[in-house]
Amino acid sequence: MPEALGHVYLLYLLVGARLLGFTLAFPPLALPGLPVLWRLGVAMGLSLMVAPLLPPNQTWPTGAWGWIWWWMVELVVGLALGFVAGIAFQILRTAGYIMGLQMGFGMAELLTLGGAQDTMLAQFLFLLGTVLLFSTDAYQLVIEALVRSYQLLPLGGAVMKGGTAWLVTQLVGGLLSASLQLAAPVLAVTVLIDASLGLMVRMVPQINVFMLGFPLKIGASLLLLGLLSTALGTVIGKLLLEISHDMTLLVRGLS
């Protein structure tokens, strides 16, 4: 009886390793204000629900070092899943950073003693994506993809392949292009404003372009974002729906 209980305890630790790695790498669950113990509690709570759903023909490691190796493998798999799932949020953050720099919000970093790494707009889009993730029940698709990963990729069965590395490279490579597409309307407006101010300086050299340009670009860009708020929410929703698809592709590549 004690051996059976010990086996069950190790099983839950093994299942929780993949979930723990995911909670550590998934940006909405890895916010600086969230304690690590909270993430550990989420991982172990999910493991209690996932463990009974494991296939009956699951094989188990032998010996202490076998369990340790499998635990490390599952932790790496969870980190990889969290990284791939977080690409959508990195797209939002990068798009907000690009828009913020063009609008003039990047100047706030020079005046911040703490050395903020993101503009205000980058933080806004990231938090907006987090709110939409939990308010639109898109998080259920993420949990479903996690549960499905145990069926597609058994415990300890991860194998690194060349196709998997190429998949991750494609996802990361598409990050910048997707960010530029998301920030394209604001970039177009700021370029037009800069060009117009350049022509005005030619005609009236006494105009202070910097004093006029900053509020003009910020106001026009914020107005544009307000007008495109519905379309922006639709685009963010599509990005969130792609999370579970990307996770499934990664799991299939590792199996």
Secondary structure by P-SEA (a helix, b strand, c coil): caaaaaaaaaaaaaaaaaaaaaaacccccccccccaaaaaaaaaaaaaaaaaaccccbbbbccaaaaaaaaaaaaaaaaaaaaaaaaaaaaaaaaaaaaaaaaccccccccccccccccaaaaaaaaaaaaaaaaacaaaaaaaaaaaaaaacccccccccaaaaaaaaaaaaaaaaaaaaaaaaaaaaaaaaaaaaaaaaaaccccaaaaaaaaaaaaaaaaaaaaaaaaaaaaaaaaaaaaaaaaaaaaaaac
